[in-house]
Amino acid sequence: NLPVKIRQNIEKEWIVEWDRDQLSARSEKSIADKMEAVWVGVVTGVMIESSEAKEAAKYVRTDSLDDGQRRTLVEKLTSMSCHPVFVSEETHDAFNVGFCKSVLWPLMHNAQALTHLQEQMRNHQKMWLGYQKVNQLIAAMVCALYKKGDSIWVHDYHLSLLPDAIRSRLVGLSPTIIFFFHCPFPTSEVWRSLPTRTNLLKGVLAANV
């Protein structure tokens, strides 16, 4: 996800703040102060304030935003060098709750015994399709923004397919891609238990670093 917190106030203005709890968020005196940097990521939901005093701000999926709300949100985020990728609730659930949290997270932490393996395998194809789709959507946005000489920094196992997806779109441009894992990579004994291991490894190895 984009490392931001988003809400719309009762005047219908978008208020966007960096989410300091996310490692990829912009921080004070960061490297982004010394070079042009842009962020690309998924935005799944926002907080909407109500004009009714009795009602607190409520969480709304981006699926529910109208065209005007989405357009002004994109304008606000772009002014902060953030470029959102919108995905459906079903796709994001398959990607995040499904493949990332139910398959990859336990694998990366050698904790498969803590998950429901039979349920994982039963829904594996649906979750895998969601994972692929989100990676491809982000790749399309990154490539649309790419300028020759840019370096692309990819964060974590959620986007393991991204380096290869980017490189296959930017044929002949040889972009510099850095992939940073925020957790240990599993041993070969653990990794080989994953049906999609070859696709994921190919994706990661397409990075330069």
C-alpha positions as CSV (number, residue, x, y, z in Angstrom):
1,N,0.0,0.0,0.0
2,L,1.0,3.6,-0.4
3,P,2.5,4.7,3.0
4,V,-0.1,7.4,3.6
5,K,-3.2,8.0,5.8
6,I,-6.1,9.4,3.8
7,R,-9.3,11.1,5.0
8,Q,-11.9,13.4,3.5
9,N,-13.2,16.1,5.7
10,I,-16.8,17.5,5.8
11,E,-15.8,20.2,3.3
12,K,-15.0,17.3,0.9
13,E,-11.3,18.1,1.0
14,W,-8.7,15.3,1.0
15,I,-6.3,15.3,3.9
16,V,-3.3,13.1,3.3
17,E,-0.5,12.4,5.8
18,W,2.5,10.1,5.6
19,D,2.0,7.0,7.7
20,R,5.2,6.9,9.8
21,D,4.4,3.3,10.9
22,Q,5.3,2.1,7.4
23,L,9.0,1.7,6.6
24,S,8.6,3.0,3.1
25,A,7.0,6.3,4.2
26,R,8.9,9.5,3.6
27,S,10.7,10.6,6.7
28,E,12.5,13.8,7.6
29,K,16.0,14.3,6.2
30,S,15.5,11.2,4.0
31,I,17.2,10.5,0.7
32,A,14.1,11.8,-1.0
33,D,15.2,15.3,0.0
34,K,18.2,15.0,-2.2
35,M,16.6,13.6,-5.3
36,E,13.4,13.4,-7.2
37,A,11.4,10.4,-5.7
38,V,7.9,9.1,-6.4
39,W,5.9,6.4,-4.6
40,V,3.7,3.9,-6.4
41,G,1.3,1.6,-4.4
42,V,-2.2,0.3,-3.8
43,V,-4.8,2.4,-2.1
44,T,-7.7,0.3,-0.8
45,G,-9.7,2.5,1.5
46,V,-10.1,6.0,3.0
47,M,-11.7,7.6,6.0
48,I,-14.7,9.8,5.2
49,E,-15.9,12.4,7.8
50,S,-19.7,12.9,8.1
51,S,-21.5,16.2,8.5
52,E,-23.7,14.4,11.1
53,A,-22.2,15.3,14.5
54,K,-23.3,11.9,15.9
55,E,-21.4,10.0,13.2
56,A,-17.7,9.4,13.4
57,A,-15.5,9.2,10.3
58,K,-16.1,5.8,8.6
59,Y,-13.8,3.6,6.5
60,V,-14.8,3.4,2.8
61,R,-13.3,1.1,0.2
62,T,-12.0,2.9,-2.9
63,D,-14.4,0.8,-4.9
64,S,-17.2,2.9,-3.5
65,L,-15.7,6.3,-4.4
66,D,-17.4,8.1,-7.3
67,D,-15.4,9.4,-10.3
68,G,-15.1,12.9,-8.9
69,Q,-13.9,11.7,-5.5
70,R,-11.3,9.4,-7.1
71,R,-10.1,12.2,-9.5
72,T,-9.6,14.7,-6.7
73,L,-7.9,12.0,-4.6
74,V,-5.5,11.2,-7.4
75,E,-4.7,14.9,-7.8
76,K,-4.0,15.3,-4.1
77,L,-1.8,12.2,-4.0
78,T,0.1,13.2,-7.1
79,S,0.9,16.6,-5.5
80,M,2.8,14.6,-2.9
81,S,4.6,12.5,-5.5
82,C,2.4,9.5,-4.8
83,H,0.7,7.5,-7.6
84,P,-2.2,5.3,-6.5
85,V,-3.2,2.0,-8.0
86,F,-6.8,1.1,-7.3
87,V,-7.9,-2.5,-7.2
88,S,-11.2,-4.2,-6.4
89,E,-12.0,-5.4,-2.9
90,E,-12.1,-9.0,-4.2
91,T,-8.7,-8.8,-5.9
92,H,-7.0,-7.1,-3.0
93,D,-8.4,-9.6,-0.5
94,A,-7.0,-12.5,-2.7
95,F,-3.7,-10.6,-2.9
96,N,-3.2,-9.4,0.6
97,V,-5.3,-11.4,3.0
98,G,-4.9,-14.5,0.8
99,F,-1.6,-14.9,-0.9
100,C,0.6,-12.5,1.1
101,K,-0.7,-13.2,4.6
102,S,-1.9,-16.8,4.3
103,V,0.8,-18.2,2.1
104,L,3.9,-16.0,1.9
105,W,4.1,-14.6,5.4
106,P,4.0,-18.1,7.1
107,L,6.5,-19.4,4.5
108,M,9.0,-16.5,5.0
109,H,8.8,-17.0,8.8
110,N,8.9,-20.8,8.7
111,A,5.5,-20.9,10.4
112,Q,3.4,-23.0,8.0
113,A,2.3,-25.1,10.9
114,L,0.3,-22.1,12.2
115,T,-1.8,-21.9,9.1
116,H,-4.6,-24.0,7.6
117,L,-2.6,-25.7,4.9
118,Q,-5.6,-27.5,3.3
119,E,-7.6,-24.3,3.0
120,Q,-4.5,-22.6,1.5
121,M,-4.2,-25.2,-1.2
122,R,-7.9,-25.2,-1.9
123,N,-7.9,-21.5,-2.5
124,H,-4.3,-21.2,-3.8
125,Q,-5.2,-20.6,-7.5
126,K,-7.6,-17.7,-6.7
127,M,-5.1,-16.1,-4.3
128,W,-2.3,-16.5,-6.8
129,L,-4.3,-14.9,-9.6
130,G,-5.0,-11.9,-7.2
131,Y,-1.3,-11.7,-6.4
132,Q,-0.3,-11.7,-10.1
133,K,-2.9,-9.1,-11.0
134,V,-1.8,-6.6,-8.3
135,N,1.8,-7.0,-9.3
136,Q,0.9,-6.4,-12.9
137,L,-1.2,-3.3,-12.2
138,I,1.7,-1.8,-10.1
139,A,4.2,-2.6,-12.9
140,A,2.0,-0.8,-15.4
141,M,2.0,2.3,-13.3
142,V,5.7,2.2,-12.6
143,C,6.5,1.8,-16.3
144,A,4.2,4.7,-17.2
145,L,6.2,6.9,-14.9
146,Y,9.6,5.6,-15.7
147,K,12.2,7.9,-17.2
148,K,15.6,6.7,-18.5
149,G,18.1,6.7,-15.7
150,D,15.6,6.2,-12.9
151,S,16.3,3.6,-10.2
152,I,13.3,1.5,-9.1
153,W,13.1,0.4,-5.4
154,V,10.8,-2.5,-4.7
155,H,9.7,-3.3,-1.2
156,D,9.1,-6.8,0.2
157,Y,7.6,-10.2,-0.7
158,H,4.3,-8.6,-1.6
159,L,5.8,-7.5,-4.9
160,S,8.1,-10.5,-5.7
161,L,6.8,-10.6,-9.3
162,L,7.3,-6.9,-9.9
163,P,11.0,-6.7,-11.0
164,D,10.4,-9.2,-13.8
165,A,7.0,-7.6,-14.7
166,I,8.8,-4.2,-15.0
167,R,11.7,-5.5,-17.0
168,S,9.5,-7.3,-19.5
169,R,7.6,-4.1,-20.1
170,L,10.7,-1.9,-20.4
171,V,12.5,-4.0,-23.0
172,G,15.7,-2.4,-24.1
173,L,15.8,0.3,-21.4
174,S,17.7,-1.8,-18.8
175,P,16.2,-0.1,-15.7
176,T,18.1,-0.4,-12.4
177,I,15.8,-2.3,-10.0
178,I,16.6,-2.8,-6.3
179,F,14.6,-5.4,-4.3
180,F,14.5,-5.1,-0.6
181,F,13.2,-8.0,1.6
182,H,11.9,-6.8,5.0
183,C,12.2,-10.4,6.3
184,P,14.6,-13.3,6.0
185,F,14.4,-15.4,2.8
186,P,13.4,-19.0,3.7
187,T,15.6,-22.0,3.3
188,S,15.5,-24.1,0.1
189,E,13.7,-26.9,2.0
190,V,10.9,-24.5,3.0
191,W,10.8,-22.7,-0.4
192,R,10.4,-25.8,-2.5
193,S,7.1,-26.5,-0.8
194,L,5.5,-23.5,-2.6
195,P,3.8,-24.5,-5.9
196,T,4.6,-21.0,-7.4
197,R,8.2,-20.9,-6.2
198,T,9.7,-20.7,-9.7
199,N,7.6,-17.8,-10.8
200,L,8.4,-15.9,-7.6
201,L,12.1,-16.6,-7.8
202,K,12.2,-15.5,-11.4
203,G,10.5,-12.3,-10.4
204,V,13.0,-11.5,-7.6
205,L,16.1,-12.4,-9.7
206,A,15.1,-9.9,-12.3
207,A,16.3,-7.2,-9.9
208,N,19.8,-5.9,-10.2
209,V,20.3,-5.9,-6.4
